[in-house]
Amino acid sequence: MALLTPPAARALECSNQTYAGNRYTLCSVAPERDELRLFLYDPGGRPYGDFAAVNARLAGEGKQLAFAMNAGMYHEDRAPVGHYVEDGEELMRVVPNAGPGNFGLLPNGVLCLTAHRARVLETLRFEKEHPQCLYATQSGPMLVIDGELHPRFLPDGTSRYIRNGVGTSADGKRAVFVISRNAVSFHEFASYFRDGLKLPQALFLDGNISRLYAPDLGRNDWGRQMGPIVGVVEDRPAGE
């Protein structure tokens, strides 16, 4: 009789933290153990738009979200503004040029997910290396580039919003998704990734519709419909 090996326990951990007077919620993911995916369109070609719709789709696979967050900027029809790859299929090309809004505040970057790694890469570096991403989403601006804060961020900046983003370790074995629990400046937010979390690369995801699904913390934020969504997928408990 063959012995069934139980699945490895998830590495995902979500918690609330305070740093330099600001409050944050973070979810730390280990791509070697956590199944990290991006979601945009359902099989019928309609944008999911919210966490509940993604969970309803996953239920058909016997799975559910363990964590999720909005994952990049999008147009009114919820199509991604920048590069987007889902399950190996490119849905939107890389956009390397400057433009209006936060996305065009260069340098921006790409979150690239492979089977066992997660990397944040500045866009021009991403184009040069051309990594084979199973999932990818482009957003901007970069928060931390090779251990340095984005050059346009000012310590006395007055633009303050709820913001969310993602940072990755140098080896790609750790990705940390963060949403602020009070309005923060870009400089404060980026400094948390670099100095608080010690992550060399970090990418801004959004500040207007920042939302988090973290059932372990009782979070299931609601609001207007989203574009790309990133989440950790796990098996549903037996009987559900």
ZAVOSE-17695 format. One record per residue (C-alpha): x, y, z; residue number from 1. Coordinates in steps of 0.2 Angstrom, whole numbers, plus 5000, padded with zeros to 4 digits. Each point is the difference from the previous one (the first is absolute). Layout:
! residues N
<node><X>X</X><Y>Y</Y><Z>Z</Z><i>NUM</i></node>
...
//
This chain:
! residues 240
<node><X>5000</X><Y>5000</Y><Z>5000</Z><i>1</i></node>
<node><X>5007</X><Y>5017</Y><Z>4995</Z><i>2</i></node>
<node><X>5002</X><Y>5012</Y><Z>5014</Z><i>3</i></node>
<node><X>4993</X><Y>5018</Y><Z>4997</Z><i>4</i></node>
<node><X>5011</X><Y>5014</Y><Z>5005</Z><i>5</i></node>
<node><X>4990</X><Y>5014</Y><Z>5009</Z><i>6</i></node>
<node><X>5002</X><Y>5017</Y><Z>4991</Z><i>7</i></node>
<node><X>5013</X><Y>5011</Y><Z>5008</Z><i>8</i></node>
<node><X>4993</X><Y>5013</Y><Z>5012</Z><i>9</i></node>
<node><X>4998</X><Y>5017</Y><Z>4993</Z><i>10</i></node>
<node><X>5013</X><Y>5013</Y><Z>5004</Z><i>11</i></node>
<node><X>4988</X><Y>5015</Y><Z>4998</Z><i>12</i></node>
<node><X>5000</X><Y>5011</Y><Z>5015</Z><i>13</i></node>
<node><X>4990</X><Y>5016</Y><Z>5002</Z><i>14</i></node>
<node><X>5002</X><Y>5012</Y><Z>5014</Z><i>15</i></node>
<node><X>4998</X><Y>5018</Y><Z>5005</Z><i>16</i></node>
<node><X>5015</X><Y>5011</Y><Z>5004</Z><i>17</i></node>
<node><X>5005</X><Y>5018</Y><Z>5004</Z><i>18</i></node>
<node><X>5015</X><Y>5008</Y><Z>4993</Z><i>19</i></node>
<node><X>5006</X><Y>5018</Y><Z>5002</Z><i>20</i></node>
<node><X>4983</X><Y>5005</Y><Z>5007</Z><i>21</i></node>
<node><X>4990</X><Y>4992</Y><Z>4985</Z><i>22</i></node>
<node><X>4989</X><Y>4985</Y><Z>5001</Z><i>23</i></node>
<node><X>5002</X><Y>4986</Y><Z>4987</Z><i>24</i></node>
<node><X>4992</X><Y>4983</Y><Z>4996</Z><i>25</i></node>
<node><X>5012</X><Y>4988</Y><Z>4991</Z><i>26</i></node>
<node><X>4999</X><Y>4982</Y><Z>4993</Z><i>27</i></node>
<node><X>5016</X><Y>4991</Y><Z>4998</Z><i>28</i></node>
<node><X>5000</X><Y>4987</Y><Z>4986</Z><i>29</i></node>
<node><X>5013</X><Y>4986</Y><Z>4997</Z><i>30</i></node>
<node><X>4997</X><Y>4995</Y><Z>4981</Z><i>31</i></node>
<node><X>5009</X><Y>4983</Y><Z>5003</Z><i>32</i></node>
<node><X>4986</X><Y>4995</Y><Z>5011</Z><i>33</i></node>
<node><X>4985</X><Y>5012</Y><Z>4997</Z><i>34</i></node>
<node><X>4991</X><Y>4999</Y><Z>4983</Z><i>35</i></node>
<node><X>5000</X><Y>5019</Y><Z>4994</Z><i>36</i></node>
<node><X>4989</X><Y>5004</Y><Z>4985</Z><i>37</i></node>
<node><X>4994</X><Y>5015</Y><Z>4991</Z><i>38</i></node>
<node><X>4981</X><Y>5002</Y><Z>4995</Z><i>39</i></node>
<node><X>4992</X><Y>5012</Y><Z>4988</Z><i>40</i></node>
<node><X>4987</X><Y>4992</Y><Z>4988</Z><i>41</i></node>
<node><X>4989</X><Y>4985</Y><Z>5004</Z><i>42</i></node>
<node><X>4998</X><Y>4986</Y><Z>4987</Z><i>43</i></node>
<node><X>4986</X><Y>5010</Y><Z>4991</Z><i>44</i></node>
<node><X>5012</X><Y>5015</Y><Z>4998</Z><i>45</i></node>
<node><X>4992</X><Y>5011</Y><Z>5013</Z><i>46</i></node>
<node><X>5011</X><Y>5009</Y><Z>5013</Z><i>47</i></node>
<node><X>4998</X><Y>4992</Y><Z>5017</Z><i>48</i></node>
<node><X>4999</X><Y>5017</Y><Z>5008</Z><i>49</i></node>
<node><X>5000</X><Y>4994</Y><Z>5019</Z><i>50</i></node>
<node><X>5007</X><Y>4987</Y><Z>5011</Z><i>51</i></node>
<node><X>4983</X><Y>4991</Y><Z>5002</Z><i>52</i></node>
<node><X>5000</X><Y>4996</Y><Z>4981</Z><i>53</i></node>
<node><X>5017</X><Y>4993</Y><Z>5001</Z><i>54</i></node>
<node><X>4995</X><Y>4989</Y><Z>5014</Z><i>55</i></node>
<node><X>4985</X><Y>4994</Y><Z>4991</Z><i>56</i></node>
<node><X>5010</X><Y>4995</Y><Z>4985</Z><i>57</i></node>
<node><X>5013</X><Y>4991</Y><Z>5011</Z><i>58</i></node>
<node><X>4986</X><Y>4990</Y><Z>5009</Z><i>59</i></node>
<node><X>4998</X><Y>4991</Y><Z>4984</Z><i>60</i></node>
<node><X>5018</X><Y>4994</Y><Z>5002</Z><i>61</i></node>
<node><X>4998</X><Y>4995</Y><Z>5018</Z><i>62</i></node>
<node><X>5011</X><Y>5015</Y><Z>5005</Z><i>63</i></node>
<node><X>4998</X><Y>5017</Y><Z>5008</Z><i>64</i></node>
<node><X>5009</X><Y>5016</Y><Z>5003</Z><i>65</i></node>
<node><X>5011</X><Y>5001</Y><Z>5015</Z><i>66</i></node>
<node><X>5005</X><Y>5018</Y><Z>4997</Z><i>67</i></node>
<node><X>4997</X><Y>5012</Y><Z>4986</Z><i>68</i></node>
<node><X>5004</X><Y>5018</Y><Z>4995</Z><i>69</i></node>
<node><X>4997</X><Y>5012</Y><Z>4985</Z><i>70</i></node>
<node><X>5015</X><Y>4998</Y><Z>4988</Z><i>71</i></node>
<node><X>5003</X><Y>5014</Y><Z>4988</Z><i>72</i></node>
<node><X>4992</X><Y>5015</Y><Z>4991</Z><i>73</i></node>
<node><X>4986</X><Y>4998</Y><Z>4987</Z><i>74</i></node>
<node><X>4989</X><Y>5009</Y><Z>4988</Z><i>75</i></node>
<node><X>4981</X><Y>5003</Y><Z>5002</Z><i>76</i></node>
<node><X>4996</X><Y>4983</Y><Z>4992</Z><i>77</i></node>
<node><X>5012</X><Y>4993</Y><Z>5013</Z><i>78</i></node>
<node><X>5013</X><Y>4995</Y><Z>4987</Z><i>79</i></node>
<node><X>5018</X><Y>5002</Y><Z>5007</Z><i>80</i></node>
<node><X>5009</X><Y>5016</Y><Z>4996</Z><i>81</i></node>
<node><X>5017</X><Y>4991</Y><Z>4999</Z><i>82</i></node>
<node><X>5007</X><Y>4982</Y><Z>4997</Z><i>83</i></node>
<node><X>4989</X><Y>4986</Y><Z>5005</Z><i>84</i></node>
<node><X>5003</X><Y>4981</Y><Z>4999</Z><i>85</i></node>
<node><X>4988</X><Y>4987</Y><Z>5007</Z><i>86</i></node>
<node><X>5004</X><Y>4982</Y><Z>5000</Z><i>87</i></node>
<node><X>5013</X><Y>5002</Y><Z>4988</Z><i>88</i></node>
<node><X>4990</X><Y>5010</Y><Z>4987</Z><i>89</i></node>
<node><X>5004</X><Y>5018</Y><Z>4997</Z><i>90</i></node>
<node><X>4985</X><Y>5012</Y><Z>5000</Z><i>91</i></node>
<node><X>5009</X><Y>5016</Y><Z>4999</Z><i>92</i></node>
<node><X>5017</X><Y>5005</Y><Z>4994</Z><i>93</i></node>
<node><X>5013</X><Y>5009</Y><Z>5011</Z><i>94</i></node>
<node><X>4998</X><Y>5019</Y><Z>5000</Z><i>95</i></node>
<node><X>5018</X><Y>5008</Y><Z>5002</Z><i>96</i></node>
<node><X>4996</X><Y>5018</Y><Z>4997</Z><i>97</i></node>
<node><X>4996</X><Y>5014</Y><Z>5012</Z><i>98</i></node>
<node><X>4982</X><Y>5006</Y><Z>5001</Z><i>99</i></node>
<node><X>4987</X><Y>5009</Y><Z>5012</Z><i>100</i></node>
<node><X>4996</X><Y>4994</Y><Z>5017</Z><i>101</i></node>
<node><X>5010</X><Y>4989</Y><Z>5012</Z><i>102</i></node>
<node><X>5002</X><Y>4986</Y><Z>4987</Z><i>103</i></node>
<node><X>5010</X><Y>5012</Y><Z>4989</Z><i>104</i></node>
<node><X>5011</X><Y>5006</Y><Z>5014</Z><i>105</i></node>
<node><X>5016</X><Y>4991</Y><Z>4994</Z><i>106</i></node>
<node><X>5007</X><Y>4989</Y><Z>5005</Z><i>107</i></node>
<node><X>4986</X><Y>4988</Y><Z>5001</Z><i>108</i></node>
<node><X>5001</X><Y>4981</Y><Z>5001</Z><i>109</i></node>
<node><X>4993</X><Y>4983</Y><Z>4998</Z><i>110</i></node>
<node><X>4995</X><Y>4986</Y><Z>5013</Z><i>111</i></node>
<node><X>5005</X><Y>4984</Y><Z>4992</Z><i>112</i></node>
<node><X>4995</X><Y>4983</Y><Z>5007</Z><i>113</i></node>
<node><X>5007</X><Y>4984</Y><Z>4995</Z><i>114</i></node>
<node><X>4996</X><Y>4983</Y><Z>5007</Z><i>115</i></node>
<node><X>5011</X><Y>5002</Y><Z>5015</Z><i>116</i></node>
<node><X>5006</X><Y>5018</Y><Z>5001</Z><i>117</i></node>
<node><X>4993</X><Y>5018</Y><Z>5000</Z><i>118</i></node>
<node><X>5010</X><Y>5015</Y><Z>4994</Z><i>119</i></node>
<node><X>4997</X><Y>5018</Y><Z>4998</Z><i>120</i></node>
<node><X>5010</X><Y>5007</Y><Z>4986</Z><i>121</i></node>
<node><X>5002</X><Y>5018</Y><Z>4993</Z><i>122</i></node>
<node><X>4992</X><Y>5000</Y><Z>4983</Z><i>123</i></node>
<node><X>5016</X><Y>5003</Y><Z>4989</Z><i>124</i></node>
<node><X>5009</X><Y>4987</Y><Z>5010</Z><i>125</i></node>
<node><X>4985</X><Y>4989</Y><Z>4997</Z><i>126</i></node>
<node><X>5000</X><Y>5003</Y><Z>4981</Z><i>127</i></node>
<node><X>5019</X><Y>4996</Y><Z>5000</Z><i>128</i></node>
<node><X>4999</X><Y>4984</Y><Z>5010</Z><i>129</i></node>
<node><X>4984</X><Y>4995</Y><Z>4992</Z><i>130</i></node>
<node><X>4995</X><Y>4987</Y><Z>5014</Z><i>131</i></node>
<node><X>4988</X><Y>4986</Y><Z>4996</Z><i>132</i></node>
<node><X>4986</X><Y>5005</Y><Z>5012</Z><i>133</i></node>
<node><X>4985</X><Y>4989</Y><Z>5004</Z><i>134</i></node>
<node><X>4991</X><Y>5015</Y><Z>5006</Z><i>135</i></node>
<node><X>5005</X><Y>5018</Y><Z>4999</Z><i>136</i></node>
<node><X>4993</X><Y>5017</Y><Z>5003</Z><i>137</i></node>
<node><X>5007</X><Y>5017</Y><Z>4997</Z><i>138</i></node>
<node><X>4997</X><Y>5015</Y><Z>5011</Z><i>139</i></node>
<node><X>5009</X><Y>5016</Y><Z>5006</Z><i>140</i></node>
<node><X>5009</X><Y>5008</Y><Z>5006</Z><i>141</i></node>
<node><X>5014</X><Y>4989</Y><Z>5007</Z><i>142</i></node>
<node><X>5001</X><Y>5003</Y><Z>5019</Z><i>143</i></node>
<node><X>5017</X><Y>4993</Y><Z>5003</Z><i>144</i></node>
<node><X>5013</X><Y>4996</Y><Z>4986</Z><i>145</i></node>
<node><X>5016</X><Y>4990</Y><Z>5005</Z><i>146</i></node>
<node><X>4998</X><Y>5006</Y><Z>5018</Z><i>147</i></node>
<node><X>4998</X><Y>5019</Y><Z>4995</Z><i>148</i></node>
<node><X>4983</X><Y>5009</Y><Z>5001</Z><i>149</i></node>
<node><X>4992</X><Y>5007</Y><Z>4984</Z><i>150</i></node>
<node><X>5010</X><Y>5016</Y><Z>4997</Z><i>151</i></node>
<node><X>4984</X><Y>5011</Y><Z>4999</Z><i>152</i></node>
<node><X>4994</X><Y>4996</Y><Z>5017</Z><i>153</i></node>
<node><X>5002</X><Y>5014</Y><Z>5012</Z><i>154</i></node>
<node><X>5001</X><Y>4998</Y><Z>5019</Z><i>155</i></node>
<node><X>4989</X><Y>5015</Y><Z>5003</Z><i>156</i></node>
<node><X>4987</X><Y>4995</Y><Z>4986</Z><i>157</i></node>
<node><X>4982</X><Y>5005</Y><Z>5004</Z><i>158</i></node>
<node><X>4991</X><Y>4988</Y><Z>4989</Z><i>159</i></node>
<node><X>4993</X><Y>4987</Y><Z>5012</Z><i>160</i></node>
<node><X>4988</X><Y>4985</Y><Z>4996</Z><i>161</i></node>
<node><X>4997</X><Y>4983</Y><Z>5005</Z><i>162</i></node>
<node><X>5012</X><Y>4990</Y><Z>4989</Z><i>163</i></node>
<node><X>5004</X><Y>4982</Y><Z>4996</Z><i>164</i></node>
<node><X>5015</X><Y>4992</Y><Z>4992</Z><i>165</i></node>
<node><X>5012</X><Y>4985</Y><Z>5000</Z><i>166</i></node>
<node><X>5018</X><Y>4997</Y><Z>5004</Z><i>167</i></node>
<node><X>5011</X><Y>4985</Y><Z>4996</Z><i>168</i></node>
<node><X>5016</X><Y>4993</Y><Z>5007</Z><i>169</i></node>
<node><X>5016</X><Y>4999</Y><Z>4990</Z><i>170</i></node>
<node><X>4998</X><Y>4981</Y><Z>4997</Z><i>171</i></node>
<node><X>4982</X><Y>5001</Y><Z>4996</Z><i>172</i></node>
<node><X>4995</X><Y>4988</Y><Z>5014</Z><i>173</i></node>
<node><X>4990</X><Y>5013</Y><Z>5009</Z><i>174</i></node>
<node><X>4987</X><Y>5012</Y><Z>4995</Z><i>175</i></node>
<node><X>4992</X><Y>5012</Y><Z>5012</Z><i>176</i></node>
<node><X>4983</X><Y>5009</Y><Z>4995</Z><i>177</i></node>
<node><X>4996</X><Y>5015</Y><Z>5011</Z><i>178</i></node>
<node><X>4985</X><Y>5012</Y><Z>5002</Z><i>179</i></node>
<node><X>5001</X><Y>5015</Y><Z>5011</Z><i>180</i></node>
<node><X>4987</X><Y>5002</Y><Z>5013</Z><i>181</i></node>
<node><X>5002</X><Y>5019</Y><Z>5000</Z><i>182</i></node>
<node><X>5004</X><Y>5013</Y><Z>4987</Z><i>183</i></node>
<node><X>5018</X><Y>5000</Y><Z>4996</Z><i>184</i></node>
<node><X>5012</X><Y>5009</Y><Z>4988</Z><i>185</i></node>
<node><X>5010</X><Y>4991</Y><Z>4986</Z><i>186</i></node>
<node><X>5016</X><Y>5003</Y><Z>5010</Z><i>187</i></node>
<node><X>4993</X><Y>4993</Y><Z>5016</Z><i>188</i></node>
<node><X>4993</X><Y>4985</Y><Z>4991</Z><i>189</i></node>
<node><X>5016</X><Y>4996</Y><Z>4990</Z><i>190</i></node>
<node><X>5010</X><Y>5002</Y><Z>5016</Z><i>191</i></node>
<node><X>4990</X><Y>4987</Y><Z>5009</Z><i>192</i></node>
<node><X>5004</X><Y>4987</Y><Z>4986</Z><i>193</i></node>
<node><X>5019</X><Y>5005</Y><Z>5000</Z><i>194</i></node>
<node><X>5003</X><Y>5004</Y><Z>5018</Z><i>195</i></node>
<node><X>4987</X><Y>4991</Y><Z>5009</Z><i>196</i></node>
<node><X>4998</X><Y>4984</Y><Z>4990</Z><i>197</i></node>
<node><X>5018</X><Y>5000</Y><Z>4993</Z><i>198</i></node>
<node><X>4994</X><Y>4996</Y><Z>4982</Z><i>199</i></node>
<node><X>5011</X><Y>5006</Y><Z>4986</Z><i>200</i></node>
<node><X>4986</X><Y>5001</Y><Z>4987</Z><i>201</i></node>
<node><X>4983</X><Y>5007</Y><Z>5002</Z><i>202</i></node>
<node><X>4985</X><Y>5005</Y><Z>4989</Z><i>203</i></node>
<node><X>4985</X><Y>5012</Y><Z>5002</Z><i>204</i></node>
<node><X>4984</X><Y>4991</Y><Z>4996</Z><i>205</i></node>
<node><X>4987</X><Y>5014</Y><Z>5003</Z><i>206</i></node>
<node><X>4994</X><Y>5013</Y><Z>5012</Z><i>207</i></node>
<node><X>4982</X><Y>5003</Y><Z>4994</Z><i>208</i></node>
<node><X>4992</X><Y>4984</Y><Z>5002</Z><i>209</i></node>
<node><X>5012</X><Y>4991</Y><Z>5011</Z><i>210</i></node>
<node><X>4991</X><Y>4984</Y><Z>5007</Z><i>211</i></node>
<node><X>5005</X><Y>4985</Y><Z>5010</Z><i>212</i></node>
<node><X>4992</X><Y>4983</Y><Z>5002</Z><i>213</i></node>
<node><X>5008</X><Y>4992</Y><Z>5016</Z><i>214</i></node>
<node><X>4988</X><Y>4988</Y><Z>5009</Z><i>215</i></node>
<node><X>5013</X><Y>4996</Y><Z>5013</Z><i>216</i></node>
<node><X>4999</X><Y>5018</Y><Z>5005</Z><i>217</i></node>
<node><X>4981</X><Y>5002</Y><Z>4997</Z><i>218</i></node>
<node><X>5003</X><Y>5011</Y><Z>4985</Z><i>219</i></node>
<node><X>4989</X><Y>5000</Y><Z>4984</Z><i>220</i></node>
<node><X>5001</X><Y>5018</Y><Z>4994</Z><i>221</i></node>
<node><X>4986</X><Y>5005</Y><Z>4988</Z><i>222</i></node>
<node><X>4999</X><Y>5015</Y><Z>4988</Z><i>223</i></node>
<node><X>4999</X><Y>5003</Y><Z>4981</Z><i>224</i></node>
<node><X>5004</X><Y>4986</Y><Z>4988</Z><i>225</i></node>
<node><X>5019</X><Y>4996</Y><Z>4998</Z><i>226</i></node>
<node><X>5011</X><Y>4995</Y><Z>4985</Z><i>227</i></node>
<node><X>5014</X><Y>4988</Y><Z>5003</Z><i>228</i></node>
<node><X>4999</X><Y>4990</Y><Z>5017</Z><i>229</i></node>
<node><X>5015</X><Y>4990</Y><Z>5007</Z><i>230</i></node>
<node><X>4997</X><Y>4987</Y><Z>5013</Z><i>231</i></node>
<node><X>5006</X><Y>4984</Y><Z>5009</Z><i>232</i></node>
<node><X>4989</X><Y>4985</Y><Z>4995</Z><i>233</i></node>
<node><X>4998</X><Y>4985</Y><Z>5012</Z><i>234</i></node>
<node><X>4989</X><Y>4985</Y><Z>5001</Z><i>235</i></node>
<node><X>4982</X><Y>5002</Y><Z>5007</Z><i>236</i></node>
<node><X>4998</X><Y>4990</Y><Z>5017</Z><i>237</i></node>
<node><X>4991</X><Y>4983</Y><Z>4997</Z><i>238</i></node>
<node><X>4981</X><Y>5001</Y><Z>5000</Z><i>239</i></node>
<node><X>4999</X><Y>5018</Y><Z>4995</Z><i>240</i></node>
//
